Amino acid sequence: MTQSAPRRVKDYIEISEYTGLDDVIRFLEIIRDSLPADCEPEVRIRGDDVFGHRLTISFLRELSTEEAALDAKYRGEPPPPPNAAIDDLRAKLDQVPFKRTVRG
């Protein structure tokens, strides 16, 4: 079976309309500096007069490990190979004696 390209999802960061200009500029600089180069960021103003407006930054990101495992599960793909270090740690933790105390 061939390994497919990693999936990416669109994620969002929103800034309230009640944020000062200096804070908006600072937030945008922090967001820009923390995004990967190929994330295709977009900035839009969304909302309406009833619920308010907000500045929305959308970008593409790779799935997290947990998201990728769930995605594979629901696509019917085999689970990712086990992590030997985590399996060793789990086995060691299973050997630690545990005494349950009852609090009254």
Buried (B, 14 or more C-beta within 10 A) or exposed (E): EEEEEEEBEEEEBEBEEEBEEEEBEEBBEEBEEEBEEEBEBEBEEEBEEEEEEBBBBBBBEEBEEEEBBEEBEEEEEEEEEEEEEEEEEEEEEEEEEEEEEEEE
